[in-house]
Amino acid sequence: MEILPSFRSTEKSRIGFEVKLNRRAKIAVWRAVMDQRLSNKNLIRYWVRTKRGYGIGVTAYSRDDAEFLIQQLPSNIDKEILEIIEDIDIQTLDQGHVIPNMRPPNWRGVWFPNIAGP
């Protein structure tokens, strides 16, 4: 049983062009749809000021959850917390380094630094 949406091998785009969807494209579309459906309004964005570096951006259900996610980061990331800012406005972060190098902040997990992790 396939859990992906049932797309035909070609789909008409909004502007009328035929678009061929391979399996990878189908998965990407499915993930985007599911991410939108599964987005949780209870998630909170946190910015954690650390002793060294730019800081850590994390989205979590609570402050404790955010601290748990931070502790799961690799050992080379500075995890010494100076301050935790709740409901951070992303636009206030460093536009030259943080914004272009972060993951999407609307899902649970660490979004800056942009590393593979929780």
N, C-alpha and C positions, 0 to 999 in steps of 0.2 A: 504494500500500500504506500503510495507516494504522498508525502505530507506537503509537497510544494503546491502552490496554486496551479490550476490547470491552464497553462498558457499554450497557445498554438505555436508552431515553429516560427511563424511570422505574426507580428502584431502591427496594426496600423498605429503610427504615432499620432500625437495630437495635431500635427501639421500635415498629416496625410501620407507620409512616407512609410513604406514597408520596412519594418525593423526585424531583423532576424535575432531571436533570443536563444542563446546557447544555455546550457545547464548553469554555468557560472552566473550569467545575467539573471536567470530565473531565481537563483538562490539570493542574489543581491536584492532583487525586488521583494522577495518574500521576507527577507530580514528587515528591510525598511518598513514594510507593512506591519510586521510583528513588533518592531521596536516602537512604532507609533501606538499600537494597541496596548502594549505592555508598559508604556511610560507611566510612572507612578507619581502622583502629585504629592506624596509624602516624603519624597527625597529632598534633601537639603544640600546646597553647595557650600563647601567650606574651603577657606584659604588658610593654610597653616604656615605661619612665619617660622622659619628655622634659623639656627645660628649661622649656617653657611648656605650659600646658593640663593636662588630666587624664592624658594618655598615649595609647598606641595599643594596641589589642587585636588580635592576629593569630593565626591558626591555620595552621601550616605543617608541612612534613615535617622541617625542620631549622632551626637558627638562621640559616644562610645563606639558606635559602628565605624565612624570615621577614623578614630584612633586605632581600631583593630585593623582596618585596611592599610593604614600607614605602617603599622608594625610588620605587615606582610611584605613590604618592599625589600628589595635586595639590600645587603649590608653596606654597599658603597653609597647609598643615599643617606644624607644627613636627616636623622629623625628626631633630633633634639628640638622639641617644640617650645617656641618662645610665646606664641600667641595663636589662638584659633579664632578666625573671623567667620561667623555664621551668616548665611544668605549673602555671600559675596556677589557683587555686581561684576560680571566678567569684564565689562568695559573699563573698569578701573585698574585692571592688571596691566603689566608691562606690554605695550603694543609692539615693541620691537623684538621681544624674545618669547614671552609666555604665550601670547595669543597665537602666533603662527606655529608654535610647536606643541600645542596641546591636543588631546583627544576630545571627542564630544563630551561636554560636561552634563549631559542630560540623562546619563545612565549611572547606576551605582558602580563606583570604583574610582581609582586614581586616574585623573585626566592630565595632571602635570606633576612631575615630568612624564613625557610620553614614552613609557616603556611597557614592555609586555609584563603584565602582573594582574593583580586582582581586579 
